[in-house]
Amino acid sequence: MTARIYRPAPNAMQSGRGKSKQWVLVFEQATAREIEPLMGYTASSDTQAQVRLSFPTLEDAEGYARSNGIPYSVQPAHTPTPKRASYPDNFRSDRKTPWTH
């Protein structure tokens, strides 16, 4: 069972950077999910898919995977480009789209 090591992106609904500084190790699903006949939930007998481990650095996550003999793949961290936004720019006369009201 392979593991995936990545650094999650920040939440798009908030401006903060919470939970995006740590590296996460998750296991890939070994079996497909199936629909439970009684309640209609999706279920899986694979308990490793529920494991989610957090590490402060990429080296710590790779070290954990190596020491436990877990094959892994690393996804590079996505660093967003900062977007400059200024409130007075909304009222500039040379806007790309005209002000409408």
N, C-alpha and C positions, 0 to 999 in steps of 0.2 A: 504494500500500500504506500503510495507516494504522498509526500506532503508538499504544501505550497507555502513559501515564505514571502510575505509582502508587507508593505507599509500602507495602511488604508488611507484613502483620501479624506479630507475634512468633509464634514457634513455640508451639503449644498444649501441647506435651509438656514444655516447660522453662519455668522461671520467669524466665530472662534475657531481655534485649531485643536480642540479637544479630541482625544483618542486618535490623533493622526501622527503622533511622534514616536509611538512604539511599533516594533515589528511584530507581526502575527504569524504563527505557524498553525495551519489548518490542514487536516487530512482530506484527501480527495475521496469521494464516495466509491466504495468497492462494489456495491450493488445498487440497482435502480430502486427508486421509491415506488411503492405500490399503494393502491387505494384500499383502505381498510373497509371491509364489507358492512360492518355494523354501523359505524358512525360516518363513514365517508372521508375520514382524515387521510392524509398521506402519511405512510409509515415506512420505516426501513429497519431491518434487523442489524444494520451496520452501526455500532455504537461509537466507532472511531470518528465518524463524521460530526459528532457532537463536541469533540474536543477542540478547544481554541486556546492556544497558549500565547501569552504576550511576553516580549523580551525588549529590554531597553535599546539594544544594538543588534545590527545584522550579524555580527560576529558571534554574539551569544546564541542567537537562534540557530546559526549554522553549527556551532559547537554542540548544542543539544542534539541536533539531528545526527551529527556524526557519532557522538558518544553512544547514542541509542541504536545506531545502525538503521536509521530511517532514510530511505532515498528521498531527495527533495529537489525542488526547482525554485529558483529565486526570481521574483518579478522585480524589476528595477523600480525604485521609488519615483513617484510622479511629483515633481516640484512645480506648482502652478506659477505662472508669470504674474507678477503684481500688476493690477490694473489701477491706474491713477484716475480717480474720480473726484471732482471738485463741485461743490454745490453751485458756485457762481457760473460754472460752465453751462448750466441749464438755461441761462438767460443771455448768453452771448449772441451778438448780432450775426456772426458768421457761422452759425450752426449748420450742420449738414441737412438736418430736417427742420422745417420752419416751426416756430412756436405757434401753437394753435389754441389760443383763447386769451 
